[in-house]
């Protein structure tokens, strides 16, 4: 397995774990456990960001183009309509 594949697999795994932490945090009533899970999630997010920066620097990951102002306005309007 090459380095690019390993980095991509690691990012995918971390992203999956972040999603799981979010679900666990939302579902627990134990405040001590909730705080611990938040701490672990924050550490996981820092690792994800570090690995993401490495992937970007090696051109293993190229982000999508930024949304235009029109696209942003359209999405905002969709959420505004749903709120009313």
C-alpha positions, 0 to 999 in steps of 0.5 A, spaced: 500 500 500 502 506 498 503 512 502 497 516 498 492 510 500 494 510 507 493 517 508 486 517 505 484 511 509 486 514 515 482 520 514 476 516 512 477 512 518 478 519 523 472 522 519 468 516 521 470 516 528 468 524 529 461 522 526 461 517 532 463 521 537 458 526 535 452 521 536 455 519 542 455 526 545 448 527 543 446 521 546 449 521 553 446 524 559 452 523 564 455 530 564 462 527 566 462 522 560 460 527 555 465 532 557 470 526 556 467 524 549 468 532 547 475 532 549 477 526 545 473 528 539 477 535 540 483 531 540 481 527 534 479 533 530 486 536 531 489 529 528 484 530 522 486 537 521 494 535 521 493 529 517 489 533 512 494 539 512 499 533 510 495 530 505 494 537 502 501 539 502 503 532 498 497 534 493 494 527 495 488 531 497 485 537 492 479 540 495 473 542 491 472 549 488 469 554 493 462 556 492 460 562 488 456 567 492 450 565 488 450 558 490 451 560 498 445 565 497 441 559 494 443 555 500 442 560 505 435 561 502 433 554 503 435 554 510 431 561 511 425 558 508 425 552 512 425 556 518 419 560 517 
